[in-house]
Amino acid sequence: MNAIINFIELENRVISATYRNLMVKAKVVLVDKTSGEQLSDPVITIASPVPSGSLRIRLPDSVKPGTYFLKALNGHGDYAAQSVEFHVS
């Protein structure tokens, strides 16, 4: 079962995305493409028992302009999926 995370849009510093095949306790994190650094905030934990859905992530002011992508980690913290890149201005 391959996990998928799809970036939909970024508007007013809110990211919209959908996911499939992510189980309870999976996490979605923001990664800076340039440095490869996984940001400590925001981190979204999947709480729904349904393995597919949508999420909205409000970017804190600490997220600087740059190119990012979303990375999904399974309940054990292992890589599960990655979104396309997007630019925060």
DSSP file (Angstrom, degrees, kcal/mol; ACC not computed):
  #  RESIDUE AA STRUCTURE BP1 BP2  ACC     N-H-->O    O-->H-N    N-H-->O    O-->H-N    TCO  KAPPA ALPHA  PHI   PSI    X-CA   Y-CA   Z-CA
    1    1 A M              0   0    0      0, 0.0     2,-0.4     0, 0.0     0, 0.0   0.000 360.0 360.0 360.0 107.5    0.0    0.0    0.0
    2    2 A N        -     0   0    0     20,-0.0     2,-0.2     1,-0.0    79,-0.1  -0.676 360.0-136.0 -84.8 129.3    1.8    3.1   -1.2
    3    3 A A        -     0   0    0     77,-0.5     2,-0.4    -2,-0.4    18,-0.2  -0.534  20.8-166.4 -80.3 150.1    1.2    6.3    0.7
    4    4 A I  E     -A   20   0A   0     16,-2.2    16,-2.4    -2,-0.2     2,-0.4  -1.000  12.9-171.7-138.6 137.3    0.5    9.5   -1.3
    5    5 A I  E     -A   19   0A   0     -2,-0.4     2,-0.6    77,-0.4    14,-0.2  -0.989  11.3-163.9-129.2 125.1    0.5   13.2   -0.3
    6    6 A N  E     -A   18   0A   0     12,-3.0    12,-2.1    -2,-0.4     2,-0.4  -0.929  13.6-141.6-113.9 118.1   -0.7   15.8   -2.8
    7    7 A F  E     +A   17   0A   0     -2,-0.6    10,-0.2    10,-0.2     3,-0.1  -0.626  23.1 176.3 -70.7 129.7    0.0   19.5   -2.5
    8    8 A I  E     -     0   0A   0      8,-3.1     2,-0.3     1,-0.4     9,-0.2   0.844  52.3 -34.2-101.6 -56.9   -3.1   21.3   -3.7
    9    9 A E  E     -A   16   0A   0      7,-1.4     7,-2.8     2,-0.1     2,-0.4  -0.992  36.4-136.6-162.4 163.1   -2.4   25.0   -3.0
   10   10 A L  E     +A   15   0A   0     -2,-0.3     2,-0.4     5,-0.2     5,-0.2  -0.982  34.0 161.6-126.5 116.3   -0.8   27.7   -0.8
   11   11 A E  E >   -A   14   0A   0      3,-2.2     3,-1.1    -2,-0.4    -2,-0.1  -0.987  67.9  -9.0-141.1 127.8   -3.0   30.7   -0.2
   12   12 A N  T 3  S-     0   0    0     -2,-0.4    -1,-0.1     1,-0.3     3,-0.1   0.873 128.3 -56.6  53.5  41.6   -2.6   33.3    2.6
   13   13 A R  T 3  S+     0   0    0      1,-0.2    46,-3.2    45,-0.1     2,-0.5   0.743 112.5 120.8  62.7  26.8    0.1   31.1    4.2
   14   14 A V  E <   -AB  11  58A   0     -3,-1.1    -3,-2.2    44,-0.2     2,-0.4  -0.985  51.7-150.9-121.1 121.9   -2.3   28.1    4.5
   15   15 A I  E     -AB  10  57A   0     42,-3.1    42,-2.5    -2,-0.5     2,-0.4  -0.768   6.2-160.3 -90.9 132.0   -1.3   24.9    2.7
   16   16 A S  E     +AB   9  56A   0     -7,-2.8    -8,-3.1    -2,-0.4    -7,-1.4  -0.946  22.6 158.1-109.7 134.7   -4.1   22.6    1.4
   17   17 A A  E     -AB   7  55A   0     38,-2.2    38,-2.7    -2,-0.4     2,-0.3  -0.973  28.5-143.5-149.4 159.9   -3.2   19.0    0.7
   18   18 A T  E     -AB   6  54A   0    -12,-2.1   -12,-3.0    -2,-0.3     2,-0.3  -0.886  16.8-164.7-121.6 158.9   -4.8   15.6    0.4
   19   19 A Y  E     -AB   5  53A   0     34,-2.7    34,-2.1    -2,-0.3     2,-0.3  -0.978   7.5-164.6-142.2 156.1   -3.4   12.2    1.4
   20   20 A R  E    S+AB   4  52A   0    -16,-2.4   -16,-2.2    -2,-0.3    32,-0.2  -0.992  71.1  14.3-138.4 146.3   -4.0    8.5    0.8
   21   21 A N  S    S+     0   0    0     30,-0.7     2,-0.5    -2,-0.3    31,-0.2   0.809  80.7 135.9  61.4  34.7   -2.9    5.4    2.7
   22   22 A L        -     0   0    0     29,-2.0    -1,-0.2    28,-0.1     2,-0.1  -0.965  41.3-150.4-108.9 127.2   -1.6    7.2    5.8
   23   23 A M    >   -     0   0    0     -2,-0.5     3,-2.1     1,-0.2    23,-0.2  -0.376  34.7 -64.8 -92.6 170.1   -2.6    5.5    9.0
   24   24 A V  T 3  S+     0   0    0      1,-0.3    23,-0.2    25,-0.1    -1,-0.2  -0.241 122.6  24.9 -52.6 139.1   -3.3    6.9   12.5
   25   25 A K  T 3  S+     0   0    0     21,-2.9    -1,-0.3     1,-0.3    22,-0.1   0.379  86.7 135.5  79.3   0.7   -0.2    8.5   14.1
   26   26 A A    <   -     0   0    0     -3,-2.1    20,-3.2    20,-0.2     2,-0.4  -0.449  45.5-142.1 -67.7 154.0    1.4    9.2   10.7
   27   27 A K  E     -CD  45  73B   0     46,-2.5    46,-3.2    18,-0.2     2,-0.5  -0.921  11.6-153.2-123.0 147.9    2.9   12.7   10.6
   28   28 A V  E     +CD  44  72B   0     16,-2.7    16,-2.5    -2,-0.4     2,-0.3  -0.988  23.7 179.8-118.1 124.4    3.2   15.3    7.8
   29   29 A V  E     -CD  43  71B   0     42,-2.8    42,-2.6    -2,-0.5     2,-0.4  -0.817  27.6-118.6-123.7 161.5    6.1   17.7    8.1
   30   30 A L  E     - D   0  70B   0     12,-0.8     9,-2.8     9,-0.4     2,-0.4  -0.856  27.8-163.0-100.9 133.6    7.4   20.6    6.0
   31   31 A V  E     -CD  38  69B   0     38,-2.7    38,-1.7    -2,-0.4     2,-0.6  -0.969  19.2-131.2-122.7 132.0   10.9   20.3    4.5
   32   32 A D  E  >  - D   0  68B   0      5,-2.7     4,-2.6    -2,-0.4     5,-0.3  -0.711  17.4-153.2 -77.4 117.2   13.1   23.1    3.2
   33   33 A K  T  4 S+     0   0    0     34,-2.4    -1,-0.2    -2,-0.6    35,-0.1   0.887  88.6  53.2 -62.3 -40.6   14.2   21.9   -0.2
   34   34 A T  T  4 S+     0   0    0     33,-0.6    -1,-0.2     1,-0.2    34,-0.1   0.927 124.1  23.4 -64.2 -47.8   17.5   23.9   -0.2
   35   35 A S  T  4 S-     0   0    0      2,-0.1    -1,-0.2     0, 0.0    -2,-0.2   0.682  94.6-131.2 -92.7 -19.7   18.8   22.7    3.1
   36   36 A G     <  +     0   0    0     -4,-2.6     2,-0.2     1,-0.3    -3,-0.2   0.506  55.4 152.2  78.2   3.7   16.9   19.4    3.3
   37   37 A E        -     0   0    0     -5,-0.3    -5,-2.7    -6,-0.1     2,-0.6  -0.492  44.4-138.0 -74.3 132.2   16.0   20.4    6.9
   38   38 A Q  E     -C   31   0B   0     -2,-0.2    -7,-0.2    -7,-0.2     2,-0.1  -0.811  26.3-128.1 -86.3 120.5   12.8   19.1    8.3
   39   39 A L  E     -     0   0B   0     -9,-2.8    -9,-0.4    -2,-0.6    24,-0.0  -0.434   2.5-142.7 -73.3 143.6   11.1   22.0   10.1
   40   40 A S  E    S+     0   0B   0      1,-0.2    -1,-0.1    -2,-0.1     3,-0.1   0.668  79.0  73.8 -78.8 -16.4   10.0   21.3   13.7
   41   41 A D  E    S+     0   0B   0      1,-0.2    -1,-0.2   -11,-0.1     2,-0.1  -0.961  84.1  34.8-146.5 126.5    6.9   23.4   13.2
   42   42 A P  E     +     0   0B   0      0, 0.0   -12,-0.8     0, 0.0     2,-0.4   0.455  69.4 161.5 -89.3 152.3    4.4   22.8   11.7
   43   43 A V  E     -C   29   0B   0    -14,-0.2     2,-0.5    -3,-0.1   -14,-0.2  -0.989  19.7-160.2-132.2 124.7    3.9   19.1   12.2
   44   44 A I  E     -C   28   0B   0    -16,-2.5   -16,-2.7    -2,-0.4     2,-0.5  -0.913   3.3-155.5-107.7 129.0    0.5   17.5   11.6
   45   45 A T  E     -C   27   0B   0     -2,-0.5     2,-0.4   -18,-0.2   -18,-0.2  -0.907  21.1-124.1-104.8 128.4   -0.4   14.1   13.1
   46   46 A I        +     0   0    0    -20,-3.2   -21,-2.9    -2,-0.5   -20,-0.2  -0.565  35.6 168.7 -71.4 123.6   -3.0   12.1   11.3
   47   47 A A        +     0   0    0     -2,-0.4    -1,-0.2   -23,-0.2   -23,-0.1   0.555  42.3 101.3-111.8 -15.2   -5.8   11.3   13.9
   48   48 A S        -     0   0    0      1,-0.1    -2,-0.0     2,-0.1   -23,-0.0  -0.507  64.8-144.4 -76.2 137.8   -8.4    9.9   11.6
   49   49 A P  S    S+     0   0    0      0, 0.0   -25,-0.1     0, 0.0    -1,-0.1   0.646  81.2  91.8 -73.3 -12.6   -8.9    6.1   11.4
   50   50 A V  S    S-     0   0    0      1,-0.1    -2,-0.1     2,-0.1   -28,-0.1  -0.703  78.4-139.5 -81.9 130.2   -9.7    6.6    7.7
   51   51 A P  S    S+     0   0    0      0, 0.0   -29,-2.0     0, 0.0   -30,-0.7   0.388  80.1  51.7 -78.1   6.8   -6.5    6.2    5.6
   52   52 A S  E     +B   20   0A   0    -32,-0.2     2,-0.3   -31,-0.2   -32,-0.2  -0.987  65.0 105.9-140.1 152.7   -7.3    9.1    3.2
   53   53 A G  E     -B   19   0A   0    -34,-2.1   -34,-2.7    -2,-0.3     2,-0.3  -0.972  53.6 -80.6 173.1-161.2   -8.4   12.7    3.7
   54   54 A S  E     -B   18   0A   0     -2,-0.3     2,-0.3   -36,-0.3   -36,-0.2  -0.897  30.2-165.6-131.6 160.5   -7.4   16.3    3.4
   55   55 A L  E     -B   17   0A   0    -38,-2.7   -38,-2.2    -2,-0.3     2,-0.4  -0.983  11.7-149.8-145.7 157.2   -5.5   18.7    5.6
   56   56 A R  E     -B   16   0A   0     -2,-0.3     2,-0.5   -40,-0.2   -40,-0.2  -0.998  12.7-165.4-128.0 131.3   -4.8   22.4    6.0
   57   57 A I  E     -B   15   0A   0    -42,-2.5   -42,-3.1    -2,-0.4     2,-0.6  -0.965   9.5-150.5-123.2 117.0   -1.5   23.6    7.5
   58   58 A R  E     -B   14   0A   0     -2,-0.5   -44,-0.2   -44,-0.2   -45,-0.1  -0.759  21.9-132.3 -84.9 124.7   -1.1   27.2    8.6
   59   59 A L        -     0   0    0    -46,-3.2     2,-0.0    -2,-0.6    -1,-0.0  -0.627  17.5-131.9 -79.1 127.7    2.5   28.3    8.2
   60   60 A P    >   -     0   0    0      0, 0.0     3,-1.9     0, 0.0    -1,-0.1  -0.318  26.9-105.6 -71.1 163.4    3.9   30.1   11.3
   61   61 A D  T 3  S+     0   0    0      1,-0.3    -2,-0.1    -2,-0.0   -48,-0.0   0.713 115.6  72.9 -62.4 -20.3    5.8   33.3   10.8
   62   62 A S  T 3  S+     0   0    0      2,-0.1     2,-0.8     1,-0.0    -1,-0.3   0.659  73.3  95.5 -71.2 -14.6    9.1   31.4   11.4
   63   63 A V    <   -     0   0    0     -3,-1.9     3,-0.1   -24,-0.0    -4,-0.0  -0.697  69.5-154.9 -80.5 112.9    8.7   29.8    7.9
   64   64 A K        -     0   0    0     -2,-0.8    24,-0.1     1,-0.2    -2,-0.1  -0.385  29.1 -77.1 -85.3 162.2   10.8   32.0    5.7
   65   65 A P  S    S+     0   0    0      0, 0.0     2,-0.3     0, 0.0    24,-0.2  -0.283  82.3  93.5 -56.4 143.1   10.5   32.5    1.9
   66   66 A G  E    S- E   0  88B   0     22,-2.2    22,-3.3    -3,-0.1     2,-0.5  -0.966  76.3 -56.4 160.6-172.4   11.8   29.6   -0.1
   67   67 A T  E     + E   0  87B   0     -2,-0.3   -34,-2.4    20,-0.2   -33,-0.6  -0.868  56.4 166.3-103.1 131.3   11.1   26.2   -1.8
   68   68 A Y  E     -DE  32  86B   0     18,-3.0    18,-2.5    -2,-0.5     2,-0.3  -0.824  19.4-162.0-135.0 169.1    9.5   23.5    0.4
   69   69 A F  E     -D   31   0B   0    -38,-1.7   -38,-2.7    -2,-0.3     2,-0.4  -0.971  25.3-113.1-148.5 160.4    7.7   20.2    0.1
   70   70 A L  E     -D   30   0B   0     14,-0.5    13,-2.6    -2,-0.3     2,-0.4  -0.759  27.2-164.0 -93.0 140.1    5.6   18.1    2.4
   71   71 A K  E     -DF  29  82B   0    -42,-2.6   -42,-2.8    -2,-0.4     2,-0.4  -0.993   7.0-148.9-126.0 131.6    6.9   14.8    3.7
   72   72 A A  E     -DF  28  81B   0      9,-2.7     8,-2.9    -2,-0.4     9,-1.5  -0.838  11.0-166.1 -99.4 134.9    4.7   12.1    5.2
   73   73 A L  E     -DF  27  79B   0    -46,-3.2   -46,-2.5    -2,-0.4     6,-0.2  -0.956  18.7-125.5-118.5 137.3    6.2    9.8    7.9
   74   74 A N    >   -     0   0    0      4,-2.9     3,-2.4    -2,-0.4   -47,-0.2  -0.105  43.8 -82.9 -72.4-179.9    4.5    6.6    9.0
   75   75 A G  T 3  S+     0   0    0      1,-0.3    -1,-0.1   -51,-0.2   -49,-0.0   0.657 131.8  53.6 -60.7 -16.6    3.7    5.9   12.7
   76   76 A H  T 3  S-     0   0    0      2,-0.1    -1,-0.3     3,-0.0     3,-0.1   0.420 120.7-106.5 -95.6  -1.4    7.3    4.7   13.2
   77   77 A G  S <  S+     0   0    0     -3,-2.4     2,-0.2     1,-0.3    -2,-0.1   0.562  75.2 137.1  87.5   9.0    8.8    7.9   11.8
   78   78 A D        -     0   0    0      1,-0.1    -4,-2.9     2,-0.0    -1,-0.3  -0.607  65.6 -87.4 -89.7 151.4    9.9    6.3    8.5
   79   79 A Y  E     +F   73   0B   0     -6,-0.2    -6,-0.2    -2,-0.2    -1,-0.1  -0.267  50.6 162.4 -54.4 133.9    9.5    8.0    5.1
   80   80 A A  E     -     0   0B   0     -8,-2.9   -77,-0.5     1,-0.5     2,-0.3   0.646  58.3 -21.0-122.5 -39.6    6.1    7.2    3.6
   81   81 A A  E     -F   72   0B   0     -9,-1.5    -9,-2.7   -77,-0.1    -1,-0.5  -0.982  48.3-145.1-166.2 166.6    5.5    9.9    0.8
   82   82 A Q  E     -F   71   0B   0     -2,-0.3   -77,-0.4   -11,-0.2   -11,-0.2  -0.997  13.9-137.9-144.6 143.4    6.5   13.3   -0.5
   83   83 A S        -     0   0    0    -13,-2.6   -77,-0.1    -2,-0.3     3,-0.1  -0.332  36.9 -85.7 -88.5 175.6    4.6   16.1   -2.3
   84   84 A V        -     0   0    0    -79,-0.1   -14,-0.5     1,-0.1    -1,-0.2  -0.348  56.0 -91.8 -70.6 164.8    5.7   18.2   -5.2
   85   85 A E        -     0   0    0    -16,-0.1     2,-0.3    -3,-0.1   -16,-0.2  -0.460  44.8-176.9 -77.7 152.2    7.8   21.3   -4.4
   86   86 A F  E     -E   68   0B   0    -18,-2.5   -18,-3.0    -2,-0.1     2,-0.5  -0.976  22.3-118.4-147.5 159.0    6.1   24.6   -3.8
   87   87 A H  E     -E   67   0B   0     -2,-0.3     2,-0.5   -20,-0.2   -20,-0.2  -0.852  14.2-159.1-107.4 132.1    7.3   28.2   -3.2
   88   88 A V  E      E   66   0B   0    -22,-3.3   -22,-2.2    -2,-0.5    -2,-0.0  -0.925 360.0 360.0-103.6 127.2    6.6   30.2   -0.1
   89   89 A S              0   0    0     -2,-0.5    -1,-0.1   -24,-0.2   -22,-0.0   0.420 360.0 360.0-114.5 360.0    7.0   34.0   -0.6
